[in-house]
Amino acid sequence: MTAYAIANLRSVDRNQQVADYLLRIDATLEPFSGRFLVHGAIPQLMDGELPGVVVVIEFPDLDRARAWYASRSTRRSFRCAPATRSAAP
């Protein structure tokens, strides 16, 4: 079953640091067959609140999503993330 990693970036300046971060994350996806579905979109909510922008990454299954999140390359990229990162697989 398809699985998703979803990030809510609450306070993002669209600058070179953020662009570099997203490129580093993008480079980690291929070994796990992941791909960006939503990349920095401002959500249009029907109910409730969700401040900031949304990133959604699709994986073929939960095992690959978890393996991507736990991988050394992904964890290394997260350490270089802008301070506003908040993500949940």
C-alpha positions as CSV (number, residue, x, y, z in Angstrom):
1,M,0.0,0.0,0.0
2,T,1.3,3.5,-0.9
3,A,2.7,5.5,2.0
4,Y,3.5,9.2,2.4
5,A,5.9,11.4,4.3
6,I,4.3,14.8,5.1
7,A,6.1,17.9,6.2
8,N,4.5,21.2,7.4
9,L,7.1,23.9,7.0
10,R,5.6,26.6,9.3
11,S,7.9,29.6,8.6
12,V,9.8,29.3,5.4
13,D,11.7,32.0,3.6
14,R,12.1,30.9,0.0
15,N,15.8,31.4,-0.2
16,Q,18.9,29.5,-1.4
17,Q,19.2,27.6,1.9
18,V,15.7,26.1,1.6
19,A,16.3,25.3,-2.1
20,D,19.5,23.5,-1.3
21,Y,17.8,21.6,1.5
22,L,15.0,20.4,-0.8
23,L,17.6,19.3,-3.4
24,R,19.4,17.3,-0.7
25,I,16.2,15.6,0.3
26,D,15.3,15.0,-3.4
27,A,18.6,13.2,-3.8
28,T,17.7,10.8,-1.0
29,L,14.4,9.6,-2.5
30,E,15.5,7.5,-5.5
31,P,16.9,4.5,-3.6
32,F,13.5,4.1,-1.9
33,S,11.4,4.8,-5.0
34,G,10.1,8.0,-3.4
35,R,8.9,11.1,-5.2
36,F,7.6,14.5,-4.4
37,L,3.8,14.8,-4.9
38,V,3.4,18.2,-3.3
39,H,6.5,20.5,-3.0
40,G,6.1,23.7,-1.0
41,A,2.4,24.3,-1.7
42,I,0.3,26.6,0.4
43,P,-2.7,24.4,1.4
44,Q,-6.3,25.5,0.8
45,L,-8.0,24.0,3.8
46,M,-11.7,23.2,4.1
47,D,-11.6,23.0,7.9
48,G,-9.1,23.9,10.6
49,E,-5.7,25.5,10.4
50,L,-2.4,24.5,8.9
51,P,0.1,27.3,8.8
52,G,3.0,27.4,6.4
53,V,3.6,25.2,3.3
54,V,3.2,21.5,2.8
55,V,5.5,18.9,1.3
56,V,4.2,15.4,0.5
57,I,6.5,12.6,-0.6
58,E,5.0,9.3,-1.9
59,F,6.6,5.9,-1.4
60,P,5.4,2.5,-2.8
61,D,4.9,1.1,0.7
62,L,5.4,1.9,4.4
63,D,8.6,-0.2,4.7
64,R,10.3,2.0,2.1
65,A,9.0,5.2,3.6
66,R,10.3,4.1,7.0
67,A,13.6,3.0,5.5
68,W,14.0,6.4,3.8
69,Y,13.3,8.3,7.0
70,A,15.8,6.2,8.9
71,S,18.5,6.2,6.3
72,R,21.9,7.8,6.9
73,S,21.6,10.2,3.9
74,T,18.1,11.4,5.0
75,R,19.2,11.9,8.6
76,R,22.3,13.8,7.4
77,S,20.1,16.0,5.3
78,F,17.7,16.7,8.2
79,R,20.7,17.8,10.3
80,C,21.3,20.5,7.6
81,A,17.7,21.6,7.5
82,P,16.5,25.1,8.1
83,A,15.5,25.5,11.8
84,T,11.7,25.5,10.9
85,R,11.6,21.9,9.8
86,S,8.7,19.8,11.3
87,A,8.1,16.5,9.7
88,A,6.3,13.2,10.3
89,P,6.5,10.1,8.2
